[in-house]
């Protein structure tokens, strides 16, 4: 009798308990699906490492990393040390009408901070993260503290250690661009919400020093005050084409996203589109992300293109 394909029968059971953020649920569900479809552990490991690498490079939408925890402020022994309580307090400081009820799930994100900071010091609301130029998601926290434990509970039974999967990755991070004079011009959607909270100080070392990465190939430049490395300067036509393509890609992406929002709202003006701040819309996160690129990267591209 031919072997039957195993099936995952979990009717009435919670195969996936309530996890912390959507990416965690999607990854664990797909990993279990691959396992019961007969995929090898090497294939599952490659898939998990691919998702971890995307998270490390900042290619995952913040919407998939929103942590929602239930507010039980009266039942905590030390409520001032709970991230959900801190998120409620900071949301109430920005908007006095934003009152978190008991049992309500409060969304928040975890960003990078000082090495001595506690977890509650790095908690921020969604609007604070989206409109703060100095905020970067703490990818190590999301992977080590939120993603690896549920994977270890499943694949540890098979003799695999997902923590070693993450240790095998070698991700080269690109330093963020320094703030230019153009980035200080706030767009309409930023000015309406940025005034809710005071501006934060610089928190990462790349914001104190200019980047030493090549603008074309992102390799390290050994020369002082050089925006392009020696191989890219040796081929000016190729470098000019790459910079022009990157500039056109940012401009086209922004135009395409605003066209989608225009069809949704029925309003062609960008000022009306910028007033839409729905956190349930995935286009909103992409729009804020591309507007950050417009403020940070486009001036650098235009400045470099004028040198050719």
C-alpha positions as CSV (number, residue, x, y, z in Angstrom):
1,X,0.0,0.0,0.0
2,X,1.4,3.3,-1.0
3,X,2.4,5.7,1.8
4,X,-0.1,8.5,2.3
5,X,0.8,12.1,2.5
6,X,0.6,13.2,6.2
7,X,-2.0,15.8,6.9
8,X,-2.2,18.4,9.7
9,X,-5.6,17.8,11.3
10,X,-6.1,20.4,14.0
11,X,-9.8,20.9,14.0
12,X,-10.8,22.4,17.3
13,X,-7.2,22.7,18.5
14,X,-5.0,25.7,18.7
15,X,-2.0,24.6,16.6
16,X,-0.8,28.2,16.6
17,X,-1.3,30.0,20.0
18,X,-1.7,33.7,20.1
19,X,1.7,35.0,19.0
20,X,3.0,38.5,19.3
21,X,3.1,39.9,15.7
22,X,1.7,38.8,12.3
23,X,5.1,37.9,10.7
24,X,5.6,35.4,13.5
25,X,2.3,33.7,12.9
26,X,2.8,33.6,9.1
27,X,6.4,32.1,9.4
28,X,5.5,29.4,11.9
29,X,2.3,28.5,10.0
30,X,4.2,28.1,6.7
31,X,7.0,26.2,8.4
32,X,4.5,23.7,9.8
33,X,2.8,23.5,6.4
34,X,6.2,22.7,4.7
35,X,6.9,20.1,7.4
36,X,3.7,18.2,6.9
37,X,3.9,18.4,3.1
38,X,7.1,16.4,3.2
39,X,9.6,19.1,2.7
40,X,13.1,18.5,4.2
41,X,14.4,20.3,7.2
42,X,17.1,21.9,5.0
43,X,14.3,23.5,2.9
44,X,12.5,24.8,6.0
45,X,15.8,26.1,7.4
46,X,16.5,28.0,4.1
47,X,13.0,29.5,4.2
48,X,13.3,30.6,7.8
49,X,16.8,32.1,7.1
50,X,15.4,34.0,4.1
51,X,12.7,35.6,6.3
52,X,15.2,36.5,9.0
53,X,17.5,38.1,6.4
54,X,14.6,40.2,5.0
55,X,13.8,41.3,8.6
56,X,17.5,42.2,9.2
57,X,17.7,44.2,6.0
58,X,14.5,46.2,6.8
59,X,12.5,44.8,4.0
60,X,9.6,43.8,6.2
61,X,6.7,46.2,6.6
62,X,6.2,47.6,10.1
63,X,2.6,46.4,9.9
64,X,3.8,42.8,10.1
65,X,5.9,43.6,13.3
66,X,3.2,45.3,15.4
67,X,3.0,43.7,18.8
68,X,-0.5,43.7,20.4
69,X,-0.7,42.7,24.0
70,X,-3.7,42.8,26.3
71,X,-3.8,45.6,28.8
72,X,-4.2,44.3,32.4
73,X,-2.9,47.2,34.3
74,X,-4.6,46.4,37.5
75,X,-3.3,42.8,37.7
76,X,0.4,43.5,37.2
77,X,2.7,43.3,40.2
78,X,4.9,46.0,38.8
79,X,2.8,47.8,36.1
80,X,5.4,50.5,35.5
81,X,7.8,47.8,34.0
82,X,5.3,46.4,31.5
83,X,5.7,47.5,27.8
84,X,2.0,47.6,27.2
85,X,1.5,50.0,30.1
86,X,4.2,52.2,28.8
87,X,2.7,52.2,25.4
88,X,-0.7,53.3,26.9
89,X,0.9,56.1,28.9
90,X,2.8,57.5,25.9
91,X,-0.2,57.3,23.7
92,X,-2.2,59.2,26.3
93,X,0.6,61.9,26.4
94,X,0.3,62.4,22.7
95,X,-3.5,62.4,22.7
96,X,-5.5,62.9,25.9
97,X,-8.5,61.2,24.3
98,X,-6.5,58.0,23.7
99,X,-7.5,56.0,26.8
100,X,-6.6,52.3,26.9
101,X,-9.4,50.2,28.5
102,X,-8.8,47.1,30.6
103,X,-8.6,44.1,28.3
104,X,-7.9,46.1,25.2
105,X,-5.0,45.0,23.0
106,X,-2.5,47.9,22.6
107,X,-0.3,48.0,19.6
108,X,3.3,49.1,19.8
109,X,6.8,48.6,18.3
110,X,10.2,48.0,19.7
111,X,13.1,50.2,18.4
112,X,16.8,50.4,18.9
113,X,18.1,52.4,21.9
114,X,21.1,52.7,24.1
115,X,22.8,49.5,25.2
116,X,21.8,50.2,28.8
117,X,18.2,50.8,27.9
118,X,15.5,48.5,29.2
119,X,12.8,47.1,27.0
120,X,10.3,49.6,28.1
121,X,12.6,52.5,27.2
122,X,12.5,51.3,23.5
123,X,8.8,50.9,23.2
124,X,7.1,53.5,20.9
125,X,3.7,53.9,19.4
126,X,3.0,53.4,15.7
127,X,2.8,57.1,14.8
128,X,5.9,57.9,16.8
129,X,7.9,55.3,14.8
130,X,6.5,56.2,11.4
131,X,7.3,59.9,11.7
132,X,10.5,59.7,13.7
133,X,13.6,59.9,11.4
134,X,15.8,58.4,14.1
135,X,13.8,55.3,14.9
136,X,14.9,51.9,13.6
137,X,13.2,48.6,14.4
138,X,15.1,46.4,16.9
139,X,15.4,43.4,14.5
140,X,17.5,41.5,17.0
141,X,14.8,41.7,19.6
142,X,12.1,40.5,17.1
143,X,14.2,37.6,16.0
144,X,15.9,36.4,19.2
145,X,13.1,37.1,21.7
146,X,9.9,36.7,19.6
147,X,10.7,34.6,16.5
148,X,13.2,32.0,17.7
149,X,11.4,30.7,20.9
150,X,8.2,29.4,19.1
151,X,10.4,27.9,16.3
152,X,12.5,26.2,19.0
153,X,9.5,24.7,20.6
154,X,8.5,23.0,17.3
155,X,11.8,22.1,15.7
156,X,13.6,21.4,18.9
157,X,11.6,18.1,18.9
158,X,13.3,17.2,15.7
159,X,16.8,18.0,16.9
160,X,17.1,21.4,15.2
161,X,18.1,24.6,16.8
162,X,16.7,27.7,15.1
163,X,19.1,29.9,17.1
164,X,22.0,28.3,15.1
165,X,20.1,29.1,11.9
166,X,20.2,32.8,12.8
167,X,23.8,32.6,13.9
168,X,24.8,31.3,10.4
169,X,23.4,34.4,8.8
170,X,25.9,37.1,7.8
171,X,24.0,40.3,7.0
172,X,25.8,43.4,5.9
173,X,23.7,46.4,7.1
174,X,23.6,49.5,5.1
175,X,24.2,52.7,7.1
176,X,21.3,55.1,6.9
177,X,21.8,58.4,5.0
178,X,22.6,61.5,7.1
179,X,19.9,64.1,7.3
180,X,20.3,66.8,4.6
181,X,18.7,70.2,4.3
182,X,16.0,68.8,2.2
183,X,15.0,66.3,4.9
184,X,14.1,69.1,7.3
185,X,11.2,70.1,5.1
186,X,8.3,68.3,6.6
187,X,5.6,67.0,4.3
188,X,1.9,67.7,5.2
189,X,1.3,64.2,6.7
190,X,4.4,64.6,9.0
191,X,3.6,68.1,10.3
192,X,0.2,67.2,11.6
193,X,1.4,64.3,13.7
194,X,5.0,65.1,14.5
195,X,3.8,67.9,16.8
196,X,2.2,65.4,19.2
197,X,5.4,64.4,20.7
198,X,8.7,66.3,21.3
199,X,11.6,65.5,18.8
200,X,13.9,62.8,19.9
201,X,17.7,63.1,20.1
202,X,20.0,61.2,17.9
203,X,20.2,57.6,18.9
204,X,22.5,55.7,16.5
205,X,26.1,56.4,15.6
206,X,25.4,56.7,11.9
207,X,23.4,59.9,12.6
208,X,26.6,61.6,14.0
209,X,28.9,60.6,11.2
210,X,28.4,60.5,7.4
211,X,28.2,57.2,5.7
212,X,31.4,55.7,4.2
213,X,29.5,53.3,1.9
214,X,29.5,53.7,-1.9
215,X,26.3,55.2,-3.2
216,X,26.3,52.7,-6.1
217,X,27.6,49.4,-4.9
218,X,27.3,50.1,-1.1
219,X,30.9,48.8,-0.6
220,X,33.2,50.5,1.9
221,X,35.0,53.6,0.6
222,X,38.6,53.8,1.8
223,X,39.2,57.4,0.7
224,X,38.1,60.5,2.6
225,X,35.1,62.5,1.5
226,X,34.4,60.0,-1.3
227,X,30.8,59.2,-2.2
228,X,31.8,56.6,-4.8
229,X,34.4,53.9,-4.5
230,X,37.4,53.6,-6.9
231,X,35.8,50.9,-9.2
232,X,32.6,52.9,-9.6
233,X,34.5,56.1,-10.4
234,X,36.5,54.2,-13.0
235,X,33.2,53.4,-14.9
236,X,31.3,56.7,-14.8
237,X,28.7,55.6,-17.4
238,X,27.7,52.6,-15.3
239,X,27.6,54.6,-12.1
240,X,25.5,57.4,-13.7
241,X,23.0,54.8,-15.0
242,X,22.8,53.1,-11.5
243,X,22.2,56.4,-9.7
244,X,19.7,57.6,-12.3
245,X,17.8,54.3,-12.1
246,X,17.7,54.5,-8.3
247,X,16.4,58.0,-8.5
248,X,13.7,57.2,-11.0
249,X,12.7,54.1,-9.0
250,X,12.0,56.2,-5.9
251,X,10.1,58.8,-7.9
252,X,8.0,56.2,-9.8
253,X,7.2,54.2,-6.6
254,X,6.0,57.3,-4.8
255,X,3.9,58.3,-7.9
256,X,2.4,54.8,-8.1
257,X,1.5,54.7,-4.4
258,X,-0.2,58.1,-4.5
259,X,-2.1,57.0,-7.6
260,X,-3.5,54.0,-5.7
261,X,-4.5,56.2,-2.8
262,X,-6.1,58.7,-5.2
263,X,-8.3,56.0,-6.6
264,X,-9.3,54.8,-3.1
265,X,-10.1,58.3,-1.9
266,X,-11.4,59.7,-5.1
267,X,-9.3,62.8,-4.6
268,X,-6.3,63.5,-6.8
269,X,-4.5,66.1,-4.5
270,X,-1.6,64.9,-2.5
271,X,-2.6,67.1,0.4
272,X,-5.9,65.2,0.8
273,X,-4.0,61.9,0.5
274,X,-1.5,62.8,3.2
275,X,-4.4,63.3,5.6
276,X,-5.3,59.6,5.4
277,X,-3.5,57.9,8.3
278,X,-5.3,54.5,8.5
279,X,-3.1,52.0,10.3
280,X,-5.1,49.1,8.8
281,X,-4.0,50.1,5.2
282,X,-0.7,48.5,4.0
283,X,-0.3,51.3,1.4
284,X,-0.1,53.8,4.3
285,X,3.1,52.2,5.6
286,X,4.6,52.0,2.1
287,X,3.7,55.7,1.5
288,X,5.4,56.8,4.7
289,X,8.5,54.7,3.9
290,X,8.8,56.1,0.4
291,X,8.4,59.7,1.7
292,X,11.3,59.0,4.0
293,X,13.4,58.0,1.0
294,X,12.3,61.1,-0.8
295,X,13.6,63.3,2.0
296,X,16.8,61.3,2.7
297,X,18.0,59.7,-0.6
298,X,16.7,61.9,-3.4
299,X,18.8,64.9,-2.5
300,X,21.9,62.7,-2.4
301,X,21.2,61.2,-5.8
302,X,20.6,64.6,-7.4
303,X,23.8,66.0,-5.8
304,X,25.9,63.0,-7.2
305,X,24.3,63.2,-10.6
306,X,25.4,66.8,-11.0
307,X,29.0,65.8,-10.6
308,X,29.1,63.8,-13.8
